[in-house]
Amino acid sequence: MTRLVALALAAAILAPAAALANYWVYCDSGRIAVESRDPDQMRIARGSSFCQMGPKFDYRSDAENFARRNFSSIGASCSCR
């Protein structure tokens, strides 16, 4: 019984953390990429070699599906012009 309570407590603690992740679709150095870095973090990491190509997504799979539907694939060529 104690083990069941411990597992339930661990699940309750860890479950909200998964909901905190966000994903964005970027054109990064000429290629479509899905990143968990927000635009400010990308500016720090990449400078001006990227641009945002879509909205913020709560799930990586949603961001990847958006990239596939709108840009043919992750890694496809893109331009920030």
TAUR-V944553 format. One record per backbone hydrogen bond with DSSP energy under -1.0 kcal/mol. CO is the residue of the C=O (numbers start at 0). NH is the residue of the N-H. E is the energy in kcal/mol with one decimal. If there is no record, write none. Layout:
[[CO & NH & E] [CO & NH & E]]
This chain:
[[0 & 4 & -2.0] [1 & 5 & -2.3] [2 & 6 & -2.4] [3 & 7 & -2.3] [4 & 8 & -2.4] [5 & 9 & -2.4] [6 & 10 & -2.3] [7 & 11 & -2.1] [8 & 12 & -2.0] [9 & 13 & -2.5] [10 & 14 & -2.2] [13 & 17 & -1.0] [16 & 19 & -1.1] [22 & 56 & -3.0] [23 & 34 & -2.5] [24 & 52 & -3.4] [25 & 32 & -2.8] [26 & 50 & -1.5] [27 & 30 & -1.0] [29 & 77 & -1.5] [30 & 27 & -3.1] [31 & 74 & -1.8] [32 & 25 & -2.9] [34 & 23 & -2.6] [37 & 41 & -2.5] [38 & 42 & -2.2] [39 & 43 & -1.7] [40 & 44 & -2.5] [41 & 45 & -3.8] [42 & 46 & -1.6] [45 & 48 & -1.3] [48 & 28 & -3.0] [50 & 26 & -2.9] [56 & 22 & -2.8] [58 & 62 & -1.8] [59 & 63 & -2.8] [60 & 64 & -2.4] [61 & 65 & -2.2] [62 & 66 & -2.3] [63 & 67 & -2.4] [64 & 68 & -2.6] [65 & 69 & -2.4] [66 & 70 & -2.4] [70 & 72 & -1.3] [72 & 75 & -1.4] [75 & 31 & -2.2]]
